[in-house]
Amino acid sequence: MGALLLLPLGALVVRTGPDAFVAGLRSDIALPALRLSLATSALALGVTVLLGTPLAYRLAFSDGRAARAISTLLSLPVVMPPAVAGVALLLAFGRFGLPSALGFPDASLAFTGAAVVIAQVFVSAPLYIQGATAAFRALDRELFEVAASLGAGPRRAFFRVALPVARPGLVAAGAMAWARALGEFGATLMFAGNLEGVTQTLPLAIYVALESDPAAAQALALVLMFAAFGLLALVRRRTIGTAVR
């Protein structure tokens, strides 16, 4: 099993030497796709953290059946096939979706830069919400009792107690969500298209380059692999460091 999992990664590293890596990054599609992926995934992460953190906090302290059902529904995009996610996004935000329902029949978010961000949020936010919910649930409830005894209301306890104490878990969840957004392919292709310089992210550029410029495809694949490895190393380091403390 170890060989099965590690052999493809080793092949990618060995077959892409330094010269091939540099040459691949100099291709016409490499840098625009890299910049677009970094920009859109960073924006997707910001939206996910801003909107997902309060939701995760609420779910962490809700034990009812409705909260469990909502948590299950919010996890669906993680296991949903990319084609299904793309179709769902088209139906919701395409020309005949939400814009039309709001009275803008000619407006559509599909095949735009905004569609890339929406697709990335759709597939990556559940990972953050799951990790953030677990981080908040691990908090000692006595901390909130002490904060309340000192006059802190729910909002102040959230910002002054919950967020600082749960920060390692939130950072780890954010790293995993960012990695998922950076590598998103299927839903982006169907909902945002593959327009060079507009919606063509790194995974889409790899897909295109594999036919015309294999060196560029290998170089971009190596960039994504190193980014994922760095994020996983960060998550493991913070997780182990927190456990030791």
Residue pairs with C-beta under 8 A, 6 or more apart in sequence:
9 225
12 218
12 221
12 222
12 225
13 222
13 225
15 218
16 24
16 215
16 218
16 219
16 221
16 222
20 215
20 218
20 219
21 218
21 219
21 222
22 219
23 215
23 216
23 219
24 30
24 209
24 213
24 215
24 216
24 217
24 218
24 219
24 220
25 31
25 34
25 216
25 219
25 220
25 223
27 209
27 213
27 215
27 216
27 219
29 196
29 200
29 205
29 208
29 209
29 213
29 216
30 205
30 209
30 216
30 219
30 220
32 196
32 197
32 200
33 196
33 200
33 201
33 202
33 204
33 205
33 220
34 202
34 220
34 223
36 113
36 116
36 197
36 198
36 199
36 200
36 201
37 182
37 201
37 202
37 203
38 182
40 113
40 116
40 117
40 120
40 181
40 201
41 120
41 178
41 181
41 182
42 178
43 117
44 117
44 120
44 121
44 124
44 178
44 181
45 124
45 174
45 177
45 178
45 181
47 117
47 121
48 121
48 124
48 125
48 128
48 174
48 177
48 181
49 128
49 170
49 174
51 125
52 125
52 128
52 129
52 132
53 132
53 163
53 170
54 158
55 74
55 129
56 128
56 129
56 132
56 133
56 135
56 136
57 132
57 136
57 158
57 162
58 67
59 67
59 70
59 71
59 129
59 133
60 132
60 133
60 134
60 136
60 137
61 136
61 137
71 133
74 125
74 126
74 129
75 126
75 130
76 126
77 85
77 122
77 123
77 125
77 126
78 123
78 126
78 127
78 130
80 88
81 186
82 123
82 185
82 186
82 187
82 189
82 190
83 186
83 190
85 119
85 122
85 123
85 186
85 187
85 190
85 191
86 119
86 186
86 187
86 188
86 189
86 190
86 191
87 190
89 110
89 115
89 118
89 119
89 122
89 187
89 190
89 191
90 97
90 110
90 190
90 191
91 97
92 98
93 99
93 108
93 109
93 110
93 115
93 118
93 191
94 108
94 109
94 110
94 191
95 105
95 106
95 107
95 108
95 110
97 108
99 105
99 107
99 108
99 109
100 107
109 115
109 118
110 191
110 192
110 193
111 191
111 192
111 193
111 195
111 199
112 192
112 198
112 199
113 192
113 198
113 199
115 188
115 191
115 192
115 193
115 199
116 188
116 192
116 199
116 201
118 191
119 184
119 187
119 188
119 191
119 192
120 180
120 181
120 184
120 188
121 181
122 187
123 180
123 181
123 184
123 187
124 177
124 178
124 180
124 181
124 184
125 177
127 173
127 176
127 177
127 180
128 173
128 174
128 176
128 177
129 173
130 173
131 169
131 170
131 172
131 173
131 176
131 177
132 166
132 169
132 170
132 173
134 169
134 173
135 166
135 168
135 169
135 170
135 172
135 173
136 162
136 166
136 169
138 166
138 169
139 161
139 162
139 165
139 166
143 161
143 165
144 157
144 161
144 162
147 156
147 157
147 160
147 161
148 157
152 160
152 161
163 170
168 238
168 239
168 241
168 242
169 242
171 234
171 238
172 234
172 235
172 238
172 239
175 231
175 234
175 235
176 231
176 235
178 231
179 227
179 228
179 231
179 232
182 202
182 224
182 227
182 228
183 202
183 203
183 224
183 228
184 201
184 203
185 201
185 203
185 204
185 207
188 199
188 201
188 203
188 204
189 204
189 207
192 199
193 199
194 200
194 204
194 207
194 208
200 208
202 220
202 223
202 224
203 224
205 216
205 217
205 220
206 217
206 220
206 221
206 224
209 216
209 217
209 220
210 217
